[in-house]
Amino acid sequence: MKTLSIDSPCPVCHAGKLLTVNWRIMHEQAKDSEYGIMLANLHHERALKAGDIYCCQHCNERWYLDSKQRMLAHISADKLPLVSAWHDQALTLSAEQYQLLAAIENCNTLDRRQAHAIPCQVTTKDGTVYPFAEVVIQRDAPVEDYRDYQLASEIAAISASPYALPKAVRHECGWAQEIRMGFAPTLLLLSNGERVTVNGISTFINLEGVDASKTQVSELPRSMVDFPKIYHFQGKIISFIASPAPK
């Protein structure tokens, strides 16, 4: 079978080029667009503990429909074993671990209605310590290609990461306004008095002599030439997928 890519996607479901598509819009526009052909060739393969897997009868690529039936997302081949393992396990944490994650997020409880990616330090059952980790609490399957997933069943302990930015800082970074194509800056004041610029979503700071927990958001300069150096986080973030806490 020919390898799918952006330059050579599936002509029917567009796998290799299309990553996600709105399920409602697909059905609404099926008569007047290629969505109709795509829907006709998507075979329901199986129901998961949350959501469903569809298979393109032309290229045999898999697609995931989330539990709310909102988005259809392509599942890359290397994610399929992970999705199967996720389906077969409960992946619930202990009550103490949910409480600790809520404390890191500075909230009373984690909202069961939406996904949470909470930066923390994770120690796995084999003794490996991941200081740059996040616990992703969500109902739906782990299909996002931009995350390096492991299962929450591997977690032995969770603690606050010494490198994680405060929630308020992460929020400001995530909602930074784009002022130039691909450049959505936030100016950070570090614990050592130094100022750095981060571009877009930022979760961790790993600089010698800097206490990440004391990082503050500072006012942006008026001129581009006055921006301090841009900080690029070089670590690898591991995402541990976990189920929402039982009601």
C-alpha positions in Angstrom: 0.0 0.0 0.0 1.3 3.4 -0.9 2.4 5.5 2.1 0.0 8.4 2.8 1.4 11.9 3.1 0.4 15.6 2.6 1.5 15.3 -1.0 -0.2 11.9 -1.5 -3.2 11.6 0.8 -6.0 9.1 0.5 -8.3 10.4 -2.3 -11.4 9.4 -0.3 -10.9 10.2 3.4 -7.9 12.5 2.9 -5.8 10.7 5.6 -2.3 12.0 5.4 -3.5 15.5 4.9 -6.7 15.9 6.9 -6.3 15.6 10.7 -9.7 16.5 12.1 -13.1 17.4 10.8 -16.3 18.6 12.4 -18.7 15.6 12.4 -21.9 17.8 12.2 -20.6 19.9 9.3 -19.6 16.7 7.5 -23.2 15.5 7.6 -24.7 19.0 6.9 -22.5 19.4 3.8 -22.5 15.8 2.6 -24.6 16.5 -0.5 -22.5 19.4 -1.7 -19.0 18.4 -0.9 -16.4 15.6 -0.8 -17.7 14.9 2.7 -20.4 12.7 1.2 -17.9 10.4 -0.4 -15.9 10.3 2.8 -18.9 9.4 4.9 -20.0 6.7 2.4 -16.6 5.0 2.7 -16.2 5.2 6.5 -17.1 1.9 8.1 -18.0 1.8 11.8 -15.3 -0.7 13.1 -16.0 -0.7 16.9 -17.3 1.2 19.8 -14.7 2.1 22.5 -15.3 2.9 26.2 -15.7 6.5 25.0 -16.2 7.3 21.3 -16.0 5.1 18.2 -13.4 4.0 15.6 -14.2 4.2 11.9 -12.2 2.7 9.1 -11.8 4.1 5.6 -12.7 1.2 3.2 -10.4 2.7 0.5 -7.1 3.1 2.4 -7.8 1.2 5.7 -6.8 4.2 7.8 -8.6 4.6 11.2 -10.6 7.6 12.4 -11.8 8.4 15.9 -15.2 10.0 16.7 -15.2 11.5 20.2 -17.7 10.6 22.8 -19.7 13.9 22.2 -19.8 13.2 18.4 -18.2 16.5 17.7 -14.9 15.9 16.0 -13.6 13.1 13.8 -9.8 12.7 14.2 -7.4 10.6 12.2 -5.5 8.0 14.2 -2.0 7.5 13.1 -0.9 3.9 12.8 1.6 4.2 15.7 -1.2 5.4 18.0 -3.5 2.4 17.4 -1.8 0.1 20.0 -2.0 3.0 22.6 -5.7 3.5 21.9 -6.4 -0.2 22.3 -4.5 -0.3 25.6 -6.4 2.8 26.8 -9.7 1.2 25.9 -8.8 -2.0 27.9 -7.9 -0.2 31.2 -9.8 2.0 33.6 -6.9 4.4 34.1 -8.3 6.0 37.2 -6.0 7.6 39.8 -6.3 7.5 43.5 -8.4 10.1 45.3 -5.2 11.6 46.8 -3.7 11.9 43.3 -6.8 13.7 41.9 -6.7 16.1 44.9 -3.0 16.8 44.4 -3.6 17.6 40.7 -6.5 19.9 41.7 -4.2 21.7 44.1 -1.6 22.2 41.3 -4.3 23.7 39.2 -5.4 25.8 42.2 -9.0 24.6 42.1 -11.3 22.8 44.4 -12.0 19.9 42.0 -11.3 19.0 38.4 -14.1 19.7 36.0 -15.3 16.3 34.6 -16.8 18.0 31.5 -13.5 18.9 29.9 -10.0 17.8 29.4 -7.2 18.9 31.7 -3.5 18.7 31.0 -1.8 19.4 34.4 2.0 19.8 34.5 3.6 17.9 37.3 6.4 15.5 38.1 5.6 11.8 37.7 7.5 8.8 39.1 6.6 5.6 37.3 6.3 2.1 38.7 9.8 1.2 37.3 11.3 4.1 39.3 11.8 6.5 36.4 11.2 10.2 37.4 9.8 12.5 34.8 10.1 16.2 36.0 8.6 17.4 32.7 5.3 15.5 32.7 1.7 16.2 32.5 -1.3 14.2 33.5 -4.0 14.5 30.8 -7.4 13.8 32.4 -10.0 13.3 29.7 -12.8 11.0 28.7 -11.8 10.6 25.1 -9.1 8.5 23.5 -5.4 9.7 23.3 -5.2 10.3 19.5 -3.4 13.6 19.4 -0.1 13.3 17.5 1.5 16.3 19.2 1.6 14.5 22.6 4.0 11.8 23.7 1.5 9.5 25.6 1.9 6.9 28.3 -0.8 5.3 30.3 -1.7 6.5 33.8 -1.5 2.9 35.0 2.3 3.3 34.9 2.1 6.1 37.5 3.5 5.3 41.0 3.6 8.8 42.4 2.7 12.4 41.4 4.3 15.6 42.8 4.6 19.2 41.9 7.3 19.8 39.3 10.0 22.3 40.3 10.0 23.5 36.6 6.3 24.0 36.1 5.0 27.6 35.6 2.1 28.8 37.8 -1.3 28.2 36.4 -1.9 32.0 36.0 1.2 32.3 33.9 0.4 29.3 31.8 -3.1 30.8 31.2 -1.6 34.2 30.0 0.8 32.4 27.7 -1.9 30.2 26.2 -4.1 33.3 25.4 -1.3 35.6 24.2 -2.3 37.7 21.2 -0.5 37.0 17.9 1.2 40.3 17.0 3.1 38.9 14.0 2.6 35.7 12.0 3.4 32.8 14.3 4.5 35.2 17.1 2.2 35.4 20.1 4.6 36.7 22.8 4.3 36.8 26.6 7.0 38.6 28.6 8.0 36.7 31.8 9.8 38.1 34.8 11.9 35.3 36.3 12.8 34.8 40.0 16.4 36.0 39.3 15.2 39.3 37.9 15.8 38.4 34.3 13.1 38.9 31.6 12.5 36.4 28.8 9.9 36.2 26.0 8.0 33.0 25.4 6.0 32.4 22.2 2.5 30.9 22.7 1.7 28.0 25.0 4.4 27.5 27.7 4.3 25.0 30.6 7.8 24.7 32.0 10.9 26.8 32.6 14.2 25.0 32.9 17.0 27.6 33.6 19.8 27.3 36.2 19.1 29.5 39.3 15.5 30.1 38.3 12.5 29.2 40.6 9.8 28.5 38.0 7.1 28.8 40.6 7.9 32.4 41.2 7.6 33.4 37.5 5.4 36.4 36.8 3.9 38.0 33.7 5.4 41.3 32.8 4.2 44.1 30.5 5.1 43.7 26.8 7.4 46.4 25.3 6.0 48.7 22.7 8.6 48.0 20.1 9.7 44.7 18.6 13.4 45.7 19.1 12.9 45.9 22.8 11.7 42.3 23.3 14.1 40.3 25.5 15.5 37.0 24.1 13.0 34.3 23.3 13.1 31.3 25.7 12.7 27.9 24.0 12.0 25.0 26.3 14.2 22.1 25.3 12.8 19.3 27.4 10.5 16.5 26.4 7.1 16.5 28.0 5.5 13.1 28.7 1.7 13.0 28.8 0.1 10.4 31.1 -3.5 9.8 30.0 -5.9 9.3 32.9 -9.7 8.9 33.2 -11.8 11.5 35.0 -12.4 10.9 38.7 -15.4 8.6 39.4 -18.5 10.6 40.5 
